[in-house]
Amino acid sequence: MGGSKEDLNQAKILLENTKQSSQTASQSASLINQIEASNLQKLHEFLPSTSDREGLLQILEDKAKESGFVLKTMEINEAVKEVLPARVKALRIAANFVGGDYKAFKNLLSALEKNARLLDISSLSFGGGGGSYSLNFRTYWLESATGAALRIDQNVFEDPVFKKLIPSRRELKPEPRGKENPFE
């Protein structure tokens, strides 16, 4: 009967662990329910769950057209040697644009900067005669995994940049007058 007391202690420990797990799950569910649907949509556009190459093409074509350019070529490659957090993947994009002048190119850069999807420009160049511009940049996506989680600090939703995201238009709200634009 000496084993019964030990079994009872193990059962109590197991019960306590189960209660703690249940409380943690309940707290997590509560936090998820507190996140507004619009914030989840913004987060998904900022860091989509797929590479969304078609969406990238659409973004670049739209922003080019708005700025007076034509997207001439675009090459997308998986950035396999990037050191990134778990499940975050990167794509390298090389895009060539034709049309517009230097001022229009600044407008294109500004439009890409205001885009909701994170785009890190690594290099840019333009032809001596004008009218031909190249951009190299990276963008990111979150690889889905069953049972895995991405830790998101709740404060991210209060960040002024995050609040400016307009999900349905895939861009940031324009800055209020008085703030300097680094491209002008």
N, C-alpha and C positions, 0 to 999 in steps of 0.2 A: 504494500500500500504506500510505500515511500515514494513511488513514482507518481501517484495521484496528485500529491502536493506540487510536484515539479510540473506536471501536466497542467494543473490549475494555474500556476504562475505564467506558463507559456501562453495559455489561453487568454489570460488577462492582458498580457503584453500584446498579443495579436489583436484583441478587441480594441485596445487603446490606439494601436497603429491604424486600424481600420477607421476609427473615429477621426483621427487626425487627417487621414487621406480623404475622408468624406468631407471634412471641413475645408481642406485645401481645394478640392474639386468644386465645392459650393462657392468658395471665394472666387475661384477662377471664372466660373460661370457668371457670377455676379459682375465681375470686371468686364467680361466680354459683352454682357447685356448693357452695360453702361456706355459702351462705345457706340456712338451714333452711326447709323447706316451711311450717312454722307462721308463720315471720316473713314469708314472701311473702304468705301469706293475710292476716295482720294488715295488711301494707302495702297490699294490695289493698282492704281494708275501710276503711282510713284515707283512701286516695286511690284510689277505684275508676277503672276504665278507661272507664266510661260515666257519664252523668249519673245513672242509676239512680233515676229519679223514683218508680218503684213502690216501691223499697226505702226511699226517704225517707218516703213515705206510711206504709209499714208501721212504720218506726221511730217516727214521731210518734204513730201510733195506739196502738202497744204501750206507749210511755212514758206517754202520756196515760192509758190505761186503768190501768196500774200505779199511777198517782198519783191516781186517782179523778176523772179528767176524761174528757170526750168531745171529740175533735177535730171542731169544727164546720165550719170552712172552712180551706182551704189553697190558696194561690196560689204557683206557681213560675214565675219568669222568668229567662231567661238574663241574666247580668250582663255586658253587652257592653263597658262602659267601664272595667272593672276593669283595673288594671295588675298583671299577674301574670307569673310565669316562663313561658317558652315551653311550649306544650301544656297548661298548667294552665288550666282553665276554671272559672268560678264560676256558681253559681245563687243567686238571691235568693228567699227563701221568706218569705211572710207567713202566719202560722197563728193561728187563733182557737180558744180552748178554752173550754168551759163546764163548770161543776161546781165541786167542791172549794173550800176556803177558802185563805187566804194561806199557811198551813203546807203544804197540799197543793201549792200553786204552787211553793213552795221545793223541795219534793220532786221536782216535775216538772223544775225547772231543774237540780237535782242529777243526775237521771237522764239528762238531755240532755248534761250536762257529762261524764258517764261513758261516753257513747256512743262507740263506736269510730270512727265517721265524724266527721270534723272539722266542727263547727258553730260559727260565730262569731256570737253574738247581738249585733245592732247596736242594738236597742231593744226595750223591753217596756212594756206598759201593762195596767192592770186597771181595771174599772169601779168606780165609787164604791159601788155596792150589793153588790159581791162577786159571785163566780160567773162572771165574764166576763174572760178574760185574752187578750192578744195578744202575739205574739212576731214580730219580724222578724230574720232571720239569713241568713247566707251559708254555703254549703257548696261544696266543690270536687271536681273530678274531673280525671283525666288523659286528654286526648285522645290516642288512639292514632295513631301515624304509622309507616309502614313505613320501616325503616332509621334511625329517630331513636332517641335514647336519653335517659333521664333519669338524671342523675348522682346517686347516692345515697351519702352518706358512710356507710361501714361502721359508724361509731360510733352511728348512729341506732338500731341494734338493741340497743345497750347502754343507751340512754336509759331511765331509770326509768319514764317515762310510757309509752313504747313497750312495755316489758316487762309492764305492767299490762293491756295489751289482751287481751281474751278473744275470739278471732275468731268462734267459733261463736255467742256470745251478743251480739255487737256492742256490747260495753260494756267499761269498765275494771273491774279488780278493786277492791273497796272498800278505802279507805285503812285502815291499821291504826289501832287505837284510840290516842288521844293526839294525833292530828293534827286541827287545827281545820278545820271546814267553814265556808267563808265565807258560806254561805246560812243558817246557824243562828244 
